Amino acid sequence: MLTRYILPLIALATLTFAILQMTKASQKSPEAVPPVEPAESPFAKQLAGAGIVEPETENLAIGTNLPGIVEQVMVKVGDTVKPGDPLFRLDGRQFQAEAQIREANLANAKAQLEKLGQLPRPEELPPLVAKVSEAEATLEDQKKQYERLKRISSGAASEDELTRREQGVEIAKAQLEKALAELALMKAGTWEYDKLISKSVVAQAAASLAQTKTEITRLTVNAPRLKWTGNANTEYRVLQVNVRPGEYVGTTAGQALIVLGNVGQLYVRVDIDENDIPRFRPNLPGVAQPRGNENARFKIKFVRVEPYVIPKRQLTGAPTERVDTRVLQVLYAIDLEGRNLYVGQQMDVFLNSEHAADERR
């Protein structure tokens, strides 16, 4: 009896559920409203490109000349620094100890050169003069003995004795010549080539010391001096600091330990797709709009074209965006009009291509 009522109720509930689901599926879903309205071009004919804000000097990625442990960081984000101001310093105890060793080597080399220049010492001459006098006396004695032996009758002295006396005279002569030569050598002083060798040793020691001192100065990384900016008094803003005391840093290419930039005049670097390059002309007027702020538009003024088409690196995140393309980068100066932008901020840039069409006509 109970089963006869339950089964129809289950069937009715299932039918009702199916009808409700079909009704919901047939209803049209409301259109999704984007959280931020996309940028719209004010021009009838336009060239559009993605841009990124950068300082007048571009982003200066500061690295290090030498690897080592960071001893001190002198700046923080937001600081203003001048060209030549120190940014951070590495531990230099090893180089300082090496400099002391090389200073000692230089002092030793200079002392050796000075010693050669002071030769002969006054104290060294009297012994050599006495040695000459001794050799002269010895020679005189040998001559007298030989002459006396010759005056003796032939039977009193043997032939061997006469030969020994004669050789003694020759030996005494040789000893005298040797003593005279040693005295002359001492009086002549240092040989010029010995001085040249000693001078080269001094120069080598001085160069080694200068090299170590140069390495010590390179331990302190300073803000660069850029002559191409046209302003010798350029000041930088510290945009990013990626180094801390106690950290080990290396000389890896592209490693930005500190990022600097002159934010007095901001530029926007616009990527023009290679397919739009034929429609681009220098000096095209345009506007730039920051991402996420459809009410803010900035006037921009053409600065220059970087005439090297590069692979696309700056991505907007749009689902239809192509990444297998190349872009021409164009620089425009931004008229802030008292408003604020940040370095690295993305912007949508629209250029009025009607001017390009007029030029072609």
Protein Blocks (a to p, Z undefined) as FASTA:
>chain_A
ZZmmmmmmmmmmmmmmmmmmmmmmmpccdddddfbdcdddfbfbdcddddddddfkopad
dddfbgcddfbdcbdehiacdehiafbdcdfklmmmmmmmmmmmmmmmmmmmmmmmmpcc
fklmmmmmmmmmmmmmmmmmmmmmmmmmmmpcfklpcfklmmmmmmmmmmmmmmmmmmmm
mmmmmmnopafklmmmmmmmmmmmmmmmmmmmmmmmmmpccddddfknopakbccddfbd
cbdehiacdfbehiafbacddfkbccddddddfklmmmpcehiacddddehiakbccddd
dfbdcfbdcddfbdghiakbcfkbcdddddddddfkopacdehiacdddddfklmmmmmZ
Z
